[in-house]
Amino acid sequence: MTAASAFAGMRSVAPVVFRAGCPDCRERFELAASALRLAIGASSRTTFYSFTCPECGAAVRKPAGERIVELLTGGGVRTLRLHSTV
């Protein structure tokens, strides 16, 4: 079996997009996974996702609960794990 025949029956997969909104300009839009960053900290206060608003250019940072973390990591968003120093 060749590589081409192994993939012959597969369909192309649509890129993952996430709906988001800007608290500054109030615009709503869709962002590709590459436009988002997820930071996972030791607590809910230090776990958040961020992006730049494509409409007004504002840097947006929003809290990310467990479900949001699951969706973003499953959708291919780059993740940074924050470590606390004690």
Secondary structure, DSSP 4 states (H G I P E B T S, - for coil): --HHHHSTTPPPPPPPEEEEE-TTT--EEEEEGGG-EEEE-SSGGG-EEEEE-TTT--EEEEE--HHHHHHHHHTT-EEEE-----
